[in-house]
Amino acid sequence: MTQGLALVALLVLGGLAIAGPSGLLAWGENLRLLDERKAQIAVLEKQHHELANRVALLNPDHADPDMVGEQLRKEFNVVHDDEVVYIIDSE
């Protein structure tokens, strides 16, 4: 009786080691998800760097005049008569 229970317990543990949520069969899926998350992190880090650069250029203590002019024209739709505007969609 005890040997039978031990055998059943070992079979259950072996099954979980192979087909469980963290078993051998799930290993490939976990690696694929890890690669996806790393790609997402790389995209977010790039966006973070771009936003941090824009924030630095718009810092009130030493704002970049070109960036301030670009933001003013973009937000308030202000253009001089002698200017030509090219709209480039970056998305």
PyMOL Python script that loads the backbone (N, CA, C, O; Angstrom):
from pymol import cmd

cmd.read_pdbstr("""\
ATOM      1  N   MET A   1       0.811  -1.191   0.000  1.00  0.00           N
ATOM      2  CA  MET A   1       0.000   0.000   0.000  1.00  0.00           C
ATOM      3  C   MET A   1       0.863   1.267   0.000  1.00  0.00           C
ATOM      4  O   MET A   1       0.618   2.184  -0.784  1.00  0.00           O
ATOM      5  N   THR A   2       1.864   1.317   0.872  1.00  0.00           N
ATOM      6  CA  THR A   2       2.739   2.473   0.967  1.00  0.00           C
ATOM      7  C   THR A   2       3.557   2.639  -0.309  1.00  0.00           C
ATOM      8  O   THR A   2       3.772   3.759  -0.774  1.00  0.00           O
ATOM      9  N   GLN A   3       4.004   1.539  -0.865  1.00  0.00           N
ATOM     10  CA  GLN A   3       4.773   1.610  -2.111  1.00  0.00           C
ATOM     11  C   GLN A   3       3.901   2.115  -3.258  1.00  0.00           C
ATOM     12  O   GLN A   3       4.378   2.854  -4.119  1.00  0.00           O
ATOM     13  N   GLY A   4       2.638   1.726  -3.276  1.00  0.00           N
ATOM     14  CA  GLY A   4       1.712   2.185  -4.307  1.00  0.00           C
ATOM     15  C   GLY A   4       1.474   3.684  -4.223  1.00  0.00           C
ATOM     16  O   GLY A   4       1.432   4.369  -5.246  1.00  0.00           O
ATOM     17  N   LEU A   5       1.316   4.200  -2.996  1.00  0.00           N
ATOM     18  CA  LEU A   5       1.139   5.644  -2.807  1.00  0.00           C
ATOM     19  C   LEU A   5       2.406   6.405  -3.201  1.00  0.00           C
ATOM     20  O   LEU A   5       2.331   7.472  -3.811  1.00  0.00           O
ATOM     21  N   ALA A   6       3.550   5.859  -2.852  1.00  0.00           N
ATOM     22  CA  ALA A   6       4.811   6.500  -3.219  1.00  0.00           C
ATOM     23  C   ALA A   6       4.973   6.528  -4.730  1.00  0.00           C
ATOM     24  O   ALA A   6       5.441   7.519  -5.290  1.00  0.00           O
ATOM     25  N   LEU A   7       4.583   5.432  -5.397  1.00  0.00           N
ATOM     26  CA  LEU A   7       4.670   5.384  -6.855  1.00  0.00           C
ATOM     27  C   LEU A   7       3.736   6.403  -7.492  1.00  0.00           C
ATOM     28  O   LEU A   7       4.118   7.075  -8.450  1.00  0.00           O
ATOM     29  N   VAL A   8       2.526   6.524  -6.976  1.00  0.00           N
ATOM     30  CA  VAL A   8       1.566   7.504  -7.496  1.00  0.00           C
ATOM     31  C   VAL A   8       2.100   8.922  -7.288  1.00  0.00           C
ATOM     32  O   VAL A   8       2.004   9.765  -8.180  1.00  0.00           O
ATOM     33  N   ALA A   9       2.659   9.177  -6.107  1.00  0.00           N
ATOM     34  CA  ALA A   9       3.220  10.505  -5.828  1.00  0.00           C
ATOM     35  C   ALA A   9       4.366  10.815  -6.783  1.00  0.00           C
ATOM     36  O   ALA A   9       4.454  11.930  -7.297  1.00  0.00           O
ATOM     37  N   LEU A  10       5.237   9.856  -7.025  1.00  0.00           N
ATOM     38  CA  LEU A  10       6.346  10.067  -7.955  1.00  0.00           C
ATOM     39  C   LEU A  10       5.844  10.306  -9.384  1.00  0.00           C
ATOM     40  O   LEU A  10       6.382  11.149 -10.101  1.00  0.00           O
ATOM     41  N   LEU A  11       4.816   9.566  -9.790  1.00  0.00           N
ATOM     42  CA  LEU A  11       4.254   9.758 -11.130  1.00  0.00           C
ATOM     43  C   LEU A  11       3.622  11.139 -11.278  1.00  0.00           C
ATOM     44  O   LEU A  11       3.760  11.777 -12.322  1.00  0.00           O
ATOM     45  N   VAL A  12       2.931  11.601 -10.241  1.00  0.00           N
ATOM     46  CA  VAL A  12       2.325  12.943 -10.276  1.00  0.00           C
ATOM     47  C   VAL A  12       3.422  14.007 -10.359  1.00  0.00           C
ATOM     48  O   VAL A  12       3.334  14.937 -11.161  1.00  0.00           O
ATOM     49  N   LEU A  13       4.445  13.865  -9.532  1.00  0.00           N
ATOM     50  CA  LEU A  13       5.552  14.828  -9.573  1.00  0.00           C
ATOM     51  C   LEU A  13       6.275  14.800 -10.913  1.00  0.00           C
ATOM     52  O   LEU A  13       6.649  15.845 -11.445  1.00  0.00           O
ATOM     53  N   GLY A  14       6.466  13.613 -11.451  1.00  0.00           N
ATOM     54  CA  GLY A  14       7.093  13.499 -12.771  1.00  0.00           C
ATOM     55  C   GLY A  14       6.238  14.142 -13.858  1.00  0.00           C
ATOM     56  O   GLY A  14       6.760  14.818 -14.745  1.00  0.00           O
ATOM     57  N   GLY A  15       4.927  13.931 -13.787  1.00  0.00           N
ATOM     58  CA  GLY A  15       4.021  14.556 -14.757  1.00  0.00           C
ATOM     59  C   GLY A  15       4.056  16.068 -14.672  1.00  0.00           C
ATOM     60  O   GLY A  15       4.062  16.754 -15.694  1.00  0.00           O
ATOM     61  N   LEU A  16       4.080  16.587 -13.454  1.00  0.00           N
ATOM     62  CA  LEU A  16       4.166  18.047 -13.282  1.00  0.00           C
ATOM     63  C   LEU A  16       5.498  18.598 -13.771  1.00  0.00           C
ATOM     64  O   LEU A  16       5.562  19.702 -14.312  1.00  0.00           O
ATOM     65  N   ALA A  17       6.564  17.820 -13.578  1.00  0.00           N
ATOM     66  CA  ALA A  17       7.880  18.272 -14.045  1.00  0.00           C
ATOM     67  C   ALA A  17       7.938  18.354 -15.559  1.00  0.00           C
ATOM     68  O   ALA A  17       8.699  19.148 -16.112  1.00  0.00           O
ATOM     69  N   ILE A  18       7.141  17.543 -16.227  1.00  0.00           N
ATOM     70  CA  ILE A  18       7.139  17.552 -17.697  1.00  0.00           C
ATOM     71  C   ILE A  18       6.076  18.487 -18.251  1.00  0.00           C
ATOM     72  O   ILE A  18       6.365  19.318 -19.112  1.00  0.00           O
ATOM     73  N   ALA A  19       4.828  18.354 -17.757  1.00  0.00           N
ATOM     74  CA  ALA A  19       3.712  19.075 -18.373  1.00  0.00           C
ATOM     75  C   ALA A  19       3.140  20.166 -17.481  1.00  0.00           C
ATOM     76  O   ALA A  19       2.119  20.754 -17.837  1.00  0.00           O
ATOM     77  N   GLY A  20       3.739  20.457 -16.361  1.00  0.00           N
ATOM     78  CA  GLY A  20       3.210  21.475 -15.455  1.00  0.00           C
ATOM     79  C   GLY A  20       3.457  22.888 -15.971  1.00  0.00           C
ATOM     80  O   GLY A  20       4.087  23.070 -17.013  1.00  0.00           O
ATOM     81  N   PRO A  21       2.966  23.876 -15.251  1.00  0.00           N
ATOM     82  CA  PRO A  21       3.106  25.269 -15.690  1.00  0.00           C
ATOM     83  C   PRO A  21       4.552  25.750 -15.772  1.00  0.00           C
ATOM     84  O   PRO A  21       4.852  26.688 -16.510  1.00  0.00           O
ATOM     85  N   SER A  22       5.436  25.122 -15.031  1.00  0.00           N
ATOM     86  CA  SER A  22       6.859  25.476 -15.126  1.00  0.00           C
ATOM     87  C   SER A  22       7.680  24.262 -15.535  1.00  0.00           C
ATOM     88  O   SER A  22       8.870  24.178 -15.230  1.00  0.00           O
ATOM     89  N   GLY A  23       7.049  23.335 -16.220  1.00  0.00           N
ATOM     90  CA  GLY A  23       7.721  22.102 -16.633  1.00  0.00           C
ATOM     91  C   GLY A  23       8.476  22.261 -17.943  1.00  0.00           C
ATOM     92  O   GLY A  23       8.603  23.356 -18.491  1.00  0.00           O
ATOM     93  N   LEU A  24       8.971  21.129 -18.421  1.00  0.00           N
ATOM     94  CA  LEU A  24       9.788  21.136 -19.637  1.00  0.00           C
ATOM     95  C   LEU A  24       9.019  21.599 -20.868  1.00  0.00           C
ATOM     96  O   LEU A  24       9.577  22.281 -21.727  1.00  0.00           O
ATOM     97  N   LEU A  25       7.737  21.231 -20.959  1.00  0.00           N
ATOM     98  CA  LEU A  25       6.957  21.626 -22.131  1.00  0.00           C
ATOM     99  C   LEU A  25       6.668  23.134 -22.154  1.00  0.00           C
ATOM    100  O   LEU A  25       6.508  23.718 -23.226  1.00  0.00           O
ATOM    101  N   ALA A  26       6.604  23.755 -20.986  1.00  0.00           N
ATOM    102  CA  ALA A  26       6.346  25.198 -20.918  1.00  0.00           C
ATOM    103  C   ALA A  26       7.626  26.010 -21.105  1.00  0.00           C
ATOM    104  O   ALA A  26       7.552  27.228 -21.268  1.00  0.00           O
ATOM    105  N   TRP A  27       8.768  25.389 -21.086  1.00  0.00           N
ATOM    106  CA  TRP A  27      10.053  26.093 -21.169  1.00  0.00           C
ATOM    107  C   TRP A  27      10.173  26.899 -22.466  1.00  0.00           C
ATOM    108  O   TRP A  27      10.576  28.061 -22.440  1.00  0.00           O
ATOM    109  N   GLY A  28       9.824  26.284 -23.596  1.00  0.00           N
ATOM    110  CA  GLY A  28       9.907  26.981 -24.887  1.00  0.00           C
ATOM    111  C   GLY A  28       8.982  28.184 -24.953  1.00  0.00           C
ATOM    112  O   GLY A  28       9.354  29.233 -25.480  1.00  0.00           O
ATOM    113  N   GLU A  29       7.787  28.033 -24.422  1.00  0.00           N
ATOM    114  CA  GLU A  29       6.832  29.150 -24.383  1.00  0.00           C
ATOM    115  C   GLU A  29       7.368  30.282 -23.515  1.00  0.00           C
ATOM    116  O   GLU A  29       7.229  31.455 -23.862  1.00  0.00           O
ATOM    117  N   ASN A  30       7.973  29.936 -22.400  1.00  0.00           N
ATOM    118  CA  ASN A  30       8.545  30.957 -21.517  1.00  0.00           C
ATOM    119  C   ASN A  30       9.692  31.699 -22.197  1.00  0.00           C
ATOM    120  O   ASN A  30       9.823  32.912 -22.034  1.00  0.00           O
ATOM    121  N   LEU A  31      10.516  30.992 -22.950  1.00  0.00           N
ATOM    122  CA  LEU A  31      11.604  31.644 -23.675  1.00  0.00           C
ATOM    123  C   LEU A  31      11.067  32.583 -24.748  1.00  0.00           C
ATOM    124  O   LEU A  31      11.608  33.671 -24.948  1.00  0.00           O
ATOM    125  N   ARG A  32      10.002  32.170 -25.444  1.00  0.00           N
ATOM    126  CA  ARG A  32       9.389  33.016 -26.469  1.00  0.00           C
ATOM    127  C   ARG A  32       8.810  34.287 -25.832  1.00  0.00           C
ATOM    128  O   ARG A  32       8.980  35.385 -26.361  1.00  0.00           O
ATOM    129  N   LEU A  33       8.128  34.127 -24.697  1.00  0.00           N
ATOM    130  CA  LEU A  33       7.573  35.288 -24.003  1.00  0.00           C
ATOM    131  C   LEU A  33       8.674  36.213 -23.498  1.00  0.00           C
ATOM    132  O   LEU A  33       8.520  37.435 -23.511  1.00  0.00           O
ATOM    133  N   LEU A  34       9.777  35.635 -23.057  1.00  0.00           N
ATOM    134  CA  LEU A  34      10.907  36.443 -22.602  1.00  0.00           C
ATOM    135  C   LEU A  34      11.469  37.283 -23.747  1.00  0.00           C
ATOM    136  O   LEU A  34      11.767  38.464 -23.566  1.00  0.00           O
ATOM    137  N   ASP A  35      11.614  36.676 -24.923  1.00  0.00           N
ATOM    138  CA  ASP A  35      12.098  37.419 -26.090  1.00  0.00           C
ATOM    139  C   ASP A  35      11.149  38.550 -26.466  1.00  0.00           C
ATOM    140  O   ASP A  35      11.589  39.644 -26.820  1.00  0.00           O
ATOM    141  N   GLU A  36       9.834  38.284 -26.390  1.00  0.00           N
ATOM    142  CA  GLU A  36       8.851  39.332 -26.690  1.00  0.00           C
ATOM    143  C   GLU A  36       8.968  40.486 -25.697  1.00  0.00           C
ATOM    144  O   GLU A  36       8.934  41.653 -26.088  1.00  0.00           O
ATOM    145  N   ARG A  37       9.104  40.161 -24.431  1.00  0.00           N
ATOM    146  CA  ARG A  37       9.208  41.207 -23.403  1.00  0.00           C
ATOM    147  C   ARG A  37      10.486  42.026 -23.580  1.00  0.00           C
ATOM    148  O   ARG A  37      10.480  43.241 -23.384  1.00  0.00           O
ATOM    149  N   LYS A  38      11.575  41.363 -23.949  1.00  0.00           N
ATOM    150  CA  LYS A  38      12.820  42.098 -24.184  1.00  0.00           C
ATOM    151  C   LYS A  38      12.680  43.060 -25.355  1.00  0.00           C
ATOM    152  O   LYS A  38      13.208  44.171 -25.312  1.00  0.00           O
ATOM    153  N   ALA A  39      11.971  42.641 -26.402  1.00  0.00           N
ATOM    154  CA  ALA A  39      11.731  43.527 -27.545  1.00  0.00           C
ATOM    155  C   ALA A  39      10.861  44.707 -27.129  1.00  0.00           C
ATOM    156  O   ALA A  39      11.109  45.837 -27.547  1.00  0.00           O
ATOM    157  N   GLN A  40       9.852  44.457 -26.316  1.00  0.00           N
ATOM    158  CA  GLN A  40       8.999  45.543 -25.834  1.00  0.00           C
ATOM    159  C   GLN A  40       9.792  46.519 -24.969  1.00  0.00           C
ATOM    160  O   GLN A  40       9.606  47.732 -25.064  1.00  0.00           O
ATOM    161  N   ILE A  41      10.665  45.993 -24.136  1.00  0.00           N
ATOM    162  CA  ILE A  41      11.493  46.849 -23.282  1.00  0.00           C
ATOM    163  C   ILE A  41      12.403  47.720 -24.136  1.00  0.00           C
ATOM    164  O   ILE A  41      12.584  48.900 -23.835  1.00  0.00           O
ATOM    165  N   ALA A  42      12.979  47.160 -25.192  1.00  0.00           N
ATOM    166  CA  ALA A  42      13.849  47.941 -26.069  1.00  0.00           C
ATOM    167  C   ALA A  42      13.080  49.094 -26.714  1.00  0.00           C
ATOM    168  O   ALA A  42      13.595  50.208 -26.802  1.00  0.00           O
ATOM    169  N   VAL A  43      11.849  48.832 -27.165  1.00  0.00           N
ATOM    170  CA  VAL A  43      11.029  49.889 -27.775  1.00  0.00           C
ATOM    171  C   VAL A  43      10.707  50.965 -26.743  1.00  0.00           C
ATOM    172  O   VAL A  43      10.804  52.157 -27.034  1.00  0.00           O
ATOM    173  N   LEU A  44      10.326  50.547 -25.547  1.00  0.00           N
ATOM    174  CA  LEU A  44       9.985  51.514 -24.493  1.00  0.00           C
ATOM    175  C   LEU A  44      11.195  52.325 -24.052  1.00  0.00           C
ATOM    176  O   LEU A  44      11.066  53.513 -23.757  1.00  0.00           O
ATOM    177  N   GLU A  45      12.371  51.702 -24.003  1.00  0.00           N
ATOM    178  CA  GLU A  45      13.581  52.443 -23.642  1.00  0.00           C
ATOM    179  C   GLU A  45      13.921  53.485 -24.695  1.00  0.00           C
ATOM    180  O   GLU A  45      14.376  54.580 -24.364  1.00  0.00           O
ATOM    181  N   LYS A  46      13.700  53.148 -25.971  1.00  0.00           N
ATOM    182  CA  LYS A  46      13.935  54.114 -27.044  1.00  0.00           C
ATOM    183  C   LYS A  46      12.976  55.294 -26.918  1.00  0.00           C
ATOM    184  O   LYS A  46      13.388  56.447 -27.043  1.00  0.00           O
ATOM    185  N   GLN A  47      11.692  55.006 -26.670  1.00  0.00           N
ATOM    186  CA  GLN A  47      10.713  56.072 -26.496  1.00  0.00           C
ATOM    187  C   GLN A  47      11.053  56.924 -25.275  1.00  0.00           C
ATOM    188  O   GLN A  47      10.917  58.147 -25.311  1.00  0.00           O
ATOM    189  N   HIS A  48      11.490  56.286 -24.204  1.00  0.00           N
ATOM    190  CA  HIS A  48      11.872  57.010 -22.997  1.00  0.00           C
ATOM    191  C   HIS A  48      13.033  57.954 -23.283  1.00  0.00           C
ATOM    192  O   HIS A  48      13.029  59.103 -22.841  1.00  0.00           O
ATOM    193  N   HIS A  49      14.017  57.472 -24.016  1.00  0.00           N
ATOM    194  CA  HIS A  49      15.176  58.302 -24.354  1.00  0.00           C
ATOM    195  C   HIS A  49      14.747  59.505 -25.194  1.00  0.00           C
ATOM    196  O   HIS A  49      15.204  60.623 -24.957  1.00  0.00           O
ATOM    197  N   GLU A  50      13.865  59.278 -26.180  1.00  0.00           N
ATOM    198  CA  GLU A  50      13.389  60.378 -27.022  1.00  0.00           C
ATOM    199  C   GLU A  50      12.620  61.410 -26.204  1.00  0.00           C
ATOM    200  O   GLU A  50      12.803  62.613 -26.390  1.00  0.00           O
ATOM    201  N   LEU A  51      11.760  60.944 -25.300  1.00  0.00           N
ATOM    202  CA  LEU A  51      10.993  61.868 -24.465  1.00  0.00           C
ATOM    203  C   LEU A  51      11.897  62.626 -23.494  1.00  0.00           C
ATOM    204  O   LEU A  51      11.702  63.819 -23.259  1.00  0.00           O
ATOM    205  N   ALA A  52      12.874  61.937 -22.938  1.00  0.00           N
ATOM    206  CA  ALA A  52      13.806  62.601 -22.025  1.00  0.00           C
ATOM    207  C   ALA A  52      14.587  63.686 -22.765  1.00  0.00           C
ATOM    208  O   ALA A  52      14.862  64.746 -22.202  1.00  0.00           O
ATOM    209  N   ASN A  53      14.944  63.430 -24.013  1.00  0.00           N
ATOM    210  CA  ASN A  53      15.648  64.424 -24.811  1.00  0.00           C
ATOM    211  C   ASN A  53      14.758  65.643 -25.069  1.00  0.00           C
ATOM    212  O   ASN A  53      15.215  66.782 -24.968  1.00  0.00           O
ATOM    213  N   ARG A  54      13.479  65.398 -25.406  1.00  0.00           N
ATOM    214  CA  ARG A  54      12.551  66.512 -25.643  1.00  0.00           C
ATOM    215  C   ARG A  54      12.353  67.333 -24.366  1.00  0.00           C
ATOM    216  O   ARG A  54      12.300  68.562 -24.412  1.00  0.00           O
ATOM    217  N   VAL A  55      12.245  66.650 -23.238  1.00  0.00           N
ATOM    218  CA  VAL A  55      12.089  67.356 -21.962  1.00  0.00           C
ATOM    219  C   VAL A  55      13.308  68.224 -21.690  1.00  0.00           C
ATOM    220  O   VAL A  55      13.175  69.370 -21.258  1.00  0.00           O
ATOM    221  N   ALA A  56      14.487  67.686 -21.938  1.00  0.00           N
ATOM    222  CA  ALA A  56      15.721  68.457 -21.713  1.00  0.00           C
ATOM    223  C   ALA A  56      15.773  69.677 -22.631  1.00  0.00           C
ATOM    224  O   ALA A  56      16.225  70.747 -22.223  1.00  0.00           O
ATOM    225  N   LEU A  57      15.308  69.509 -23.877  1.00  0.00           N
ATOM    226  CA  LEU A  57      15.327  70.635 -24.813  1.00  0.00           C
ATOM    227  C   LEU A  57      14.286  71.699 -24.469  1.00  0.00           C
ATOM    228  O   LEU A  57      14.444  72.862 -24.841  1.00  0.00           O
ATOM    229  N   LEU A  58      13.233  71.310 -23.767  1.00  0.00           N
ATOM    230  CA  LEU A  58      12.183  72.256 -23.391  1.00  0.00           C
ATOM    231  C   LEU A  58      12.310  72.739 -21.941  1.00  0.00           C
ATOM    232  O   LEU A  58      11.397  73.386 -21.428  1.00  0.00           O
ATOM    233  N   ASN A  59      13.410  72.437 -21.289  1.00  0.00           N
ATOM    234  CA  ASN A  59      13.632  72.873 -19.916  1.00  0.00           C
ATOM    235  C   ASN A  59      13.571  74.405 -19.861  1.00  0.00           C
ATOM    236  O   ASN A  59      14.290  75.070 -20.606  1.00  0.00           O
ATOM    237  N   PRO A  60      12.731  74.972 -18.996  1.00  0.00           N
ATOM    238  CA  PRO A  60      12.582  76.432 -18.941  1.00  0.00           C
ATOM    239  C   PRO A  60      13.876  77.178 -18.625  1.00  0.00           C
ATOM    240  O   PRO A  60      14.018  78.336 -19.017  1.00  0.00           O
ATOM    241  N   ASP A  61      14.810  76.558 -17.940  1.00  0.00           N
ATOM    242  CA  ASP A  61      16.060  77.241 -17.590  1.00  0.00           C
ATOM    243  C   ASP A  61      16.962  77.464 -18.802  1.00  0.00           C
ATOM    244  O   ASP A  61      17.674  78.466 -18.865  1.00  0.00           O
ATOM    245  N   HIS A  62      16.939  76.555 -19.750  1.00  0.00           N
ATOM    246  CA  HIS A  62      17.767  76.691 -20.939  1.00  0.00           C
ATOM    247  C   HIS A  62      17.109  75.963 -22.118  1.00  0.00           C
ATOM    248  O   HIS A  62      17.617  74.963 -22.626  1.00  0.00           O
ATOM    249  N   ALA A  63      15.969  76.500 -22.525  1.00  0.00           N
ATOM    250  CA  ALA A  63      15.185  75.876 -23.593  1.00  0.00           C
ATOM    251  C   ALA A  63      15.841  76.105 -24.954  1.00  0.00           C
ATOM    252  O   ALA A  63      16.406  77.168 -25.212  1.00  0.00           O
ATOM    253  N   ASP A  64      15.758  75.101 -25.810  1.00  0.00           N
ATOM    254  CA  ASP A  64      16.261  75.199 -27.177  1.00  0.00           C
ATOM    255  C   ASP A  64      15.261  76.019 -27.996  1.00  0.00           C
ATOM    256  O   ASP A  64      14.101  75.623 -28.104  1.00  0.00           O
ATOM    257  N   PRO A  65      15.675  77.144 -28.573  1.00  0.00           N
ATOM    258  CA  PRO A  65      14.744  78.008 -29.305  1.00  0.00           C
ATOM    259  C   PRO A  65      14.049  77.284 -30.474  1.00  0.00           C
ATOM    260  O   PRO A  65      12.868  77.516 -30.729  1.00  0.00           O
ATOM    261  N   ASP A  66      14.762  76.430 -31.164  1.00  0.00           N
ATOM    262  CA  ASP A  66      14.145  75.710 -32.280  1.00  0.00           C
ATOM    263  C   ASP A  66      13.031  74.783 -31.790  1.00  0.00           C
ATOM    264  O   ASP A  66      11.974  74.694 -32.414  1.00  0.00           O
ATOM    265  N   MET A  67      13.270  74.099 -30.681  1.00  0.00           N
ATOM    266  CA  MET A  67      12.266  73.191 -30.144  1.00  0.00           C
ATOM    267  C   MET A  67      11.053  73.959 -29.632  1.00  0.00           C
ATOM    268  O   MET A  67       9.916  73.526 -29.818  1.00  0.00           O
ATOM    269  N   VAL A  68      11.293  75.100 -28.986  1.00  0.00           N
ATOM    270  CA  VAL A  68      10.185  75.918 -28.496  1.00  0.00           C
ATOM    271  C   VAL A  68       9.356  76.428 -29.665  1.00  0.00           C
ATOM    272  O   VAL A  68       8.126  76.400 -29.615  1.00  0.00           O
ATOM    273  N   GLY A  69      10.020  76.895 -30.717  1.00  0.00           N
ATOM    274  CA  GLY A  69       9.301  77.361 -31.902  1.00  0.00           C
ATOM    275  C   GLY A  69       8.494  76.246 -32.546  1.00  0.00           C
ATOM    276  O   GLY A  69       7.359  76.463 -32.970  1.00  0.00           O
ATOM    277  N   GLU A  70       9.072  75.057 -32.620  1.00  0.00           N
ATOM    278  CA  GLU A  70       8.363  73.911 -33.203  1.00  0.00           C
ATOM    279  C   GLU A  70       7.122  73.579 -32.385  1.00  0.00           C
ATOM    280  O   GLU A  70       6.052  73.342 -32.946  1.00  0.00           O
ATOM    281  N   GLN A  71       7.261  73.561 -31.061  1.00  0.00           N
ATOM    282  CA  GLN A  71       6.119  73.258 -30.206  1.00  0.00           C
ATOM    283  C   GLN A  71       5.032  74.322 -30.320  1.00  0.00           C
ATOM    284  O   GLN A  71       3.846  73.996 -30.367  1.00  0.00           O
ATOM    285  N   LEU A  72       5.428  75.588 -30.365  1.00  0.00           N
ATOM    286  CA  LEU A  72       4.442  76.664 -30.500  1.00  0.00           C
ATOM    287  C   LEU A  72       3.663  76.534 -31.810  1.00  0.00           C
ATOM    288  O   LEU A  72       2.439  76.663 -31.832  1.00  0.00           O
ATOM    289  N   ARG A  73       4.380  76.281 -32.886  1.00  0.00           N
ATOM    290  CA  ARG A  73       3.708  76.141 -34.180  1.00  0.00           C
ATOM    291  C   ARG A  73       2.797  74.911 -34.189  1.00  0.00           C
ATOM    292  O   ARG A  73       1.704  74.948 -34.754  1.00  0.00           O
ATOM    293  N   LYS A  74       3.236  73.860 -33.582  1.00  0.00           N
ATOM    294  CA  LYS A  74       2.454  72.624 -33.556  1.00  0.00           C
ATOM    295  C   LYS A  74       1.198  72.778 -32.702  1.00  0.00           C
ATOM    296  O   LYS A  74       0.105  72.404 -33.129  1.00  0.00           O
ATOM    297  N   GLU A  75       1.350  73.323 -31.504  1.00  0.00           N
ATOM    298  CA  GLU A  75       0.231  73.406 -30.569  1.00  0.00           C
ATOM    299  C   GLU A  75      -0.769  74.509 -30.929  1.00  0.00           C
ATOM    300  O   GLU A  75      -1.977  74.325 -30.783  1.00  0.00           O
ATOM    301  N   PHE A  76      -0.267  75.649 -31.398  1.00  0.00           N
ATOM    302  CA  PHE A  76      -1.149  76.783 -31.645  1.00  0.00           C
ATOM    303  C   PHE A  76      -1.403  77.051 -33.117  1.00  0.00           C
ATOM    304  O   PHE A  76      -2.100  78.003 -33.467  1.00  0.00           O
ATOM    305  N   ASN A  77      -0.838  76.209 -33.985  1.00  0.00           N
ATOM    306  CA  ASN A  77      -1.044  76.345 -35.429  1.00  0.00           C
ATOM    307  C   ASN A  77      -0.686  77.750 -35.908  1.00  0.00           C
ATOM    308  O   ASN A  77      -1.452  78.380 -36.638  1.00  0.00           O
ATOM    309  N   VAL A  78       0.488  78.236 -35.490  1.00  0.00           N
ATOM    310  CA  VAL A  78       0.951  79.577 -35.829  1.00  0.00           C
ATOM    311  C   VAL A  78       2.026  79.469 -36.909  1.00  0.00           C
ATOM    312  O   VAL A  78       3.036  78.787 -36.730  1.00  0.00           O
ATOM    313  N   VAL A  79       1.794  80.149 -38.026  1.00  0.00           N
ATOM    314  CA  VAL A  79       2.754  80.132 -39.127  1.00  0.00           C
ATOM    315  C   VAL A  79       2.832  81.544 -39.709  1.00  0.00           C
ATOM    316  O   VAL A  79       1.813  82.218 -39.863  1.00  0.00           O
ATOM    317  N   HIS A  80       4.050  81.982 -40.030  1.00  0.00           N
ATOM    318  CA  HIS A  80       4.216  83.265 -40.704  1.00  0.00           C
ATOM    319  C   HIS A  80       3.832  83.132 -42.172  1.00  0.00           C
ATOM    320  O   HIS A  80       3.801  82.032 -42.723  1.00  0.00           O
ATOM    321  N   ASP A  81       3.539  84.274 -42.798  1.00  0.00           N
ATOM    322  CA  ASP A  81       3.118  84.267 -44.202  1.00  0.00           C
ATOM    323  C   ASP A  81       4.206  83.742 -45.133  1.00  0.00           C
ATOM    324  O   ASP A  81       3.903  83.137 -46.161  1.00  0.00           O
ATOM    325  N   ASP A  82       5.455  83.968 -44.784  1.00  0.00           N
ATOM    326  CA  ASP A  82       6.549  83.572 -45.679  1.00  0.00           C
ATOM    327  C   ASP A  82       7.093  82.168 -45.368  1.00  0.00           C
ATOM    328  O   ASP A  82       8.125  81.788 -45.921  1.00  0.00           O
ATOM    329  N   GLU A  83       6.436  81.396 -44.510  1.00  0.00           N
ATOM    330  CA  GLU A  83       6.901  80.061 -44.149  1.00  0.00           C
ATOM    331  C   GLU A  83       6.145  78.993 -44.921  1.00  0.00           C
ATOM    332  O   GLU A  83       4.974  79.156 -45.265  1.00  0.00           O
ATOM    333  N   VAL A  84       6.840  77.901 -45.181  1.00  0.00           N
ATOM    334  CA  VAL A  84       6.230  76.734 -45.808  1.00  0.00           C
ATOM    335  C   VAL A  84       6.281  75.601 -44.783  1.00  0.00           C
ATOM    336  O   VAL A  84       7.323  75.350 -44.179  1.00  0.00           O
ATOM    337  N   VAL A  85       5.152  74.922 -44.592  1.00  0.00           N
ATOM    338  CA  VAL A  85       5.069  73.871 -43.593  1.00  0.00           C
ATOM    339  C   VAL A  85       4.992  72.525 -44.292  1.00  0.00           C
ATOM    340  O   VAL A  85       4.154  72.306 -45.167  1.00  0.00           O
ATOM    341  N   TYR A  86       5.883  71.628 -43.888  1.00  0.00           N
ATOM    342  CA  TYR A  86       5.849  70.238 -44.356  1.00  0.00           C
ATOM    343  C   TYR A  86       5.414  69.361 -43.187  1.00  0.00           C
ATOM    344  O   TYR A  86       6.041  69.384 -42.128  1.00  0.00           O
ATOM    345  N   ILE A  87       4.368  68.606 -43.367  1.00  0.00           N
ATOM    346  CA  ILE A  87       3.887  67.723 -42.310  1.00  0.00           C
ATOM    347  C   ILE A  87       4.406  66.314 -42.600  1.00  0.00           C
ATOM    348  O   ILE A  87       4.110  65.723 -43.638  1.00  0.00           O
ATOM    349  N   ILE A  88       5.175  65.806 -41.669  1.00  0.00           N
ATOM    350  CA  ILE A  88       5.740  64.465 -41.798  1.00  0.00           C
ATOM    351  C   ILE A  88       5.142  63.622 -40.685  1.00  0.00           C
ATOM    352  O   ILE A  88       5.339  63.915 -39.505  1.00  0.00           O
ATOM    353  N   ASP A  89       4.421  62.589 -41.048  1.00  0.00           N
ATOM    354  CA  ASP A  89       3.819  61.711 -40.058  1.00  0.00           C
ATOM    355  C   ASP A  89       4.860  60.684 -39.634  1.00  0.00           C
ATOM    356  O   ASP A  89       5.299  59.863 -40.440  1.00  0.00           O
ATOM    357  N   SER A  90       5.253  60.736 -38.357  1.00  0.00           N
ATOM    358  CA  SER A  90       6.314  59.854 -37.872  1.00  0.00           C
ATOM    359  C   SER A  90       5.782  58.542 -37.328  1.00  0.00           C
ATOM    360  O   SER A  90       6.571  57.736 -36.833  1.00  0.00           O
ATOM    361  N   GLU A  91       4.499  58.291 -37.394  1.00  0.00           N
ATOM    362  CA  GLU A  91       3.949  57.058 -36.839  1.00  0.00           C
ATOM    363  C   GLU A  91       3.903  55.971 -37.848  1.00  0.00           C
ATOM    364  O   GLU A  91       3.464  54.862 -37.541  1.00  0.00           O
TER     365      GLU A  91
END
""", "prot")
cmd.dss("prot")
cmd.show_as("cartoon", "prot")
cmd.util.cbc("prot")
cmd.orient("prot")
